[in-house]
Amino acid sequence: MKVGSLENKLTSDGRTIASVLREQSEEINQRKEMVASIQRYVDDIGTVDEIKKFPFYILATNILCEANGVYYPLEIGLIEYSIEQGFIRAYHKFINPGRIPLGFASAAKDHSEDTHGIPITGFDLGTTNYWAVVQDLMAYLRLTQDDPVLPPFFCMPHHMPQAEGVLRWLEEHARSRWTRDAELLRDLWLPQHFWLRSDCFSQVFRDRKMAAKGVAALKERTSN
């Protein structure tokens, strides 16, 4: 069947079949390019011994809600990991993003109950000192104001828009500016190159729903 003839045929949600096929094709191509970019990134590190010692950073975030394309952060965690040492150290912060956006209280409540379980109001552990969060994160990454180039972060593919949104929100609200010389976020497809131990996320979100979900997701990916 020609693609042109599918422009007038609709799916159950009202989209044209042709547009759905195009989206699927774009997703496949993006996946291939992501895998290729990770392969290039690992290859550029150097020898096998250098790769074993090289630190990789695995990012996980939790949000209050997503409203009109803005991701309001509640929690950010970063793992430093190497093949040789495994888990090295962790960075973790709870964040208070302020008031719930108008009209999104119900969505924020449902999201909290379904995912991270962090209270959406009255949570005293969340900081409003966003500048300090950025400074602590840069210190963790051993960056300076003169050289604020972030290394690539790895995260689960379905978390990439959220992770990107959280970092941009922090950058904006801290009135800071970090730069990058490559893609900031990369798909967590590391098992193609080495075995990623599945306990990494639990080092950051210990005894929390995020840890269990992160571990389960990593086990599923590494078993394929």
PyMOL commands that set and color helices and strands:
alter all, ss='L'
color gray80, all
select helices_A, chain A and resi 3-6+17-45+48-53+105-114+130-140+157-173+190-192+200-204+209-223
alter helices_A, ss='H'
color red, helices_A
select strands_A, chain A and resi 56-67+70-82+86-94+153-155+185-187
alter strands_A, ss='S'
color yellow, strands_A
deselect
rebuild
show_as cartoon
